[in-house]
Amino acid sequence: MNVYELVLEMKLLERRLTLYEEKYGVLSEDFYAALMAGELSEYDEYDETRADFSRWKGIYEVWLRRGQAHNQLTPPIASDVD
């Protein structure tokens, strides 16, 4: 996958993440941290929420992997650009 394709896919994934963020009122990064810390187990009894959380987690993990791939393919930008 080239940089252009990675950026396109990441933007599409971000749109999907935004739907869950708006539905549940929490940023994906915060959701993922809470989920991985086991702080959302009280929602396991709700089928819709459990399914949403599973999809949200998967989309976020793909987005993270694409971000890592993007970072490997692109050189760092100097922080002190004049």
C-alpha positions in Angstrom: 0.0 0.0 0.0 1.4 3.4 -0.9 1.2 6.6 1.1 -1.7 7.9 -1.0 -3.8 4.8 -0.4 -2.9 4.8 3.3 -4.1 8.4 3.7 -7.4 7.6 1.8 -8.1 4.6 3.9 -7.3 6.4 7.1 -9.7 9.2 6.2 -12.4 6.6 5.5 -11.8 4.9 8.8 -11.9 8.3 10.6 -15.3 8.9 9.1 -16.5 5.6 10.5 -14.9 6.3 13.9 -16.7 9.6 14.0 -20.1 7.9 13.8 -19.3 5.9 17.0 -17.8 9.0 18.7 -20.9 11.0 18.0 -23.2 8.1 19.0 -21.5 7.5 22.4 -20.1 10.9 23.1 -16.5 9.8 23.6 -13.3 10.0 21.4 -12.1 6.8 20.0 -8.7 7.0 21.8 -10.5 7.3 25.1 -13.0 4.5 24.3 -10.1 2.2 23.3 -8.2 2.9 26.5 -11.3 2.3 28.6 -12.1 -0.9 26.7 -8.6 -2.3 27.0 -8.5 -1.4 30.7 -11.7 -3.4 31.2 -13.7 -0.4 32.2 -16.7 -1.1 29.9 -17.7 -4.5 31.0 -21.0 -3.3 32.3 -22.1 -2.8 28.7 -21.5 -6.5 27.8 -25.1 -7.4 28.5 -26.4 -5.1 25.8 -26.3 -6.8 22.4 -26.3 -3.6 20.3 -23.6 -1.9 22.4 -21.5 -5.1 22.5 -21.7 -5.3 18.7 -20.9 -1.6 18.3 -18.0 -1.8 20.6 -16.6 -4.8 18.8 -16.8 -3.0 15.4 -15.5 0.3 16.9 -12.5 -1.5 18.4 -11.7 -3.2 15.1 -11.9 -0.1 13.1 -9.7 1.8 15.6 -7.1 -0.9 15.6 -7.0 -0.9 11.7 -6.7 2.9 11.9 -3.8 2.6 14.3 -2.0 0.0 12.1 -2.5 2.2 9.0 -1.0 5.2 10.9 2.0 3.1 11.9 2.5 2.1 8.2 2.1 5.7 7.1 4.8 6.8 9.6 7.2 4.1 8.3 6.6 5.3 4.7 7.0 9.0 5.2 10.0 10.9 6.5 9.6 13.0 9.6 8.9 16.7 9.1 11.3 19.1 10.8 9.5 20.8 13.7 11.6 24.0 13.3 10.6 25.0 9.8 11.3 28.7 9.1 
